Amino acid sequence: MDQYLKVSYPSRRKVWVDGRPAGWTNRLMQLETGHHVIGLNPQRPDFTPECHEIHLSGTRADAPLVLHFRPREATP
């Protein structure tokens, strides 16, 4: 069964699901029910957290699971 996910980030970034590019931030995505590891482009690790490990179920297009990433603070 299809589930719905939205990954929030201040700018447009590729979303990786289970180690593969699968969509874009701030857009609704459809995934299979089950366990997934969600991250942003690993070639550009300037965000936090590194990833979200989730079990996706019980979502709808009008009520997706929303995950948040944020820019990593620059270290002086």
C-alpha positions in Angstrom: 0.0 0.0 0.0 1.3 3.5 -0.8 2.2 5.8 2.0 2.9 9.5 1.9 6.0 11.4 3.1 7.1 15.0 2.9 10.6 16.0 3.8 11.0 19.6 5.0 14.2 21.6 4.3 14.6 25.4 3.8 15.8 24.9 0.1 15.3 22.4 -2.6 17.4 19.3 -2.1 17.4 15.7 -3.3 15.8 13.2 -0.9 17.4 9.8 -0.5 15.3 6.8 0.5 17.1 3.6 1.5 20.4 4.8 -0.1 18.9 6.0 -3.4 17.7 9.3 -4.7 13.9 9.3 -4.6 12.5 12.8 -4.8 12.8 16.4 -3.6 12.4 18.3 -0.4 9.1 20.1 0.3 7.2 17.8 -2.2 4.8 15.0 -1.5 6.4 11.6 -2.1 4.8 8.1 -2.3 6.6 5.2 -0.7 5.8 1.6 0.2 4.6 0.8 3.7 7.5 -0.3 5.9 10.9 0.6 7.3 12.9 3.3 5.5 16.0 5.4 6.0 15.4 8.9 4.8 18.3 11.4 4.2 19.4 14.2 2.0 22.2 14.1 -0.6 25.1 12.3 1.2 27.6 14.1 -1.1 26.7 17.4 0.6 26.4 16.6 4.4 25.7 20.1 5.5 22.4 19.3 7.3 21.2 17.7 10.5 20.1 15.1 11.4 22.1 12.8 9.2 19.1 10.7 8.6 15.7 9.6 9.9 14.9 5.9 10.4 11.2 5.4 10.2 8.4 2.8 9.9 6.0 4.4 7.4 2.3 3.5 7.7 -1.1 5.0 8.3 -0.5 8.1 6.1 -2.7 9.7 3.5 -2.0 12.2 0.7 -3.7 14.9 2.8 -1.9 13.8 6.0 1.6 12.7 5.1 4.4 12.0 7.6 6.5 15.1 7.7 10.2 14.9 8.5 12.4 17.9 9.2 16.0 18.5 8.3 17.8 21.8 9.0 21.1 23.3 7.9 24.0 22.4 10.1 25.5 25.3 12.1 28.9 26.5 10.8 31.7 25.9 13.2 34.0 28.8 13.8 
